[in-house]
Amino acid sequence: MPENDLNAEADRMLEAALGGRSLHQVLIENSQAETADVAGRAAAIAKNRERALRLLAEIEKTLD
């Protein structure tokens, strides 16, 4: 396959992946999604910490 055909095919695949959005829009959306994921992980860490502290308190009660 000639190089021009490969480039054209790559361009078509990129356009399809972008779904009509600009590269800038895609980067912003990905950044926002990543930020949301960070917030979700932080919330999960806090919830796990609370659970661990409650469990530790229950264990300490049984030892007394």
Summary of the structure (lengths in Angstrom):
residues: 64
radius of gyration: 24.3
end to end distance: 76.9
largest distance: 78.4
contacts: 116
relative contact order: 0.06
helix: 89%
strand: 0%
